[in-house]
Amino acid sequence: MKARVNEGCISCGACVATCPEVFRFDENDLAVAYADVTDETEAQAKEARDGCPVDVIDLEA
């Protein structure tokens, strides 16, 4: 599964805190997905998506 952080990230860090195995901050302090979502990280990635206050995270099969 692929994760993507769309435009509109507000750098709150919720996704990074919830699922650091998939999300991190880039050089502009915006969240990015740097790794694929695995079976082991799927629940955390979905929690990060659902907890995003600006709804900018997409998860694609």
C-alpha positions in Angstrom: 0.0 0.0 0.0 1.2 3.5 -0.8 0.7 6.5 1.4 0.7 10.1 0.1 0.6 13.5 1.8 -1.2 16.0 -0.4 -0.8 19.7 -0.5 -2.2 21.5 2.5 -0.1 19.9 5.2 0.1 22.2 8.2 3.2 20.6 9.8 1.3 19.5 12.9 3.3 16.3 13.2 0.3 14.0 14.0 1.1 11.5 11.3 4.8 11.5 12.1 4.1 10.9 15.8 1.5 8.2 15.0 3.4 6.3 12.3 7.1 7.3 12.1 7.7 4.1 10.1 5.9 5.7 7.1 5.8 9.4 7.7 8.5 12.0 8.4 9.2 15.7 7.9 11.0 16.9 4.8 13.5 19.8 4.6 10.6 22.2 4.5 9.1 20.8 7.7 6.2 19.3 5.8 5.1 15.7 6.3 5.9 13.2 3.6 5.4 9.5 3.2 8.9 8.0 2.7 8.1 4.3 3.0 5.4 1.9 1.8 2.7 0.8 4.2 3.3 -2.8 5.2 1.0 -5.3 6.9 2.8 -4.3 10.1 2.3 -0.6 9.7 -1.2 -0.6 8.1 -3.2 0.0 11.3 -0.9 2.9 12.3 -1.0 4.5 8.8 -4.8 4.3 8.8 -4.8 5.9 12.3 -2.5 8.7 11.0 -4.8 9.3 8.0 -7.9 9.3 10.2 -6.2 11.6 12.8 -5.0 14.2 10.2 -6.7 17.5 11.1 -6.6 18.8 7.5 -7.4 15.4 5.8 -4.4 15.4 3.4 -3.3 11.8 3.7 -4.3 9.2 1.1 -3.7 5.5 1.3 -3.8 3.6 -2.0 -3.7 -0.2 -2.5 
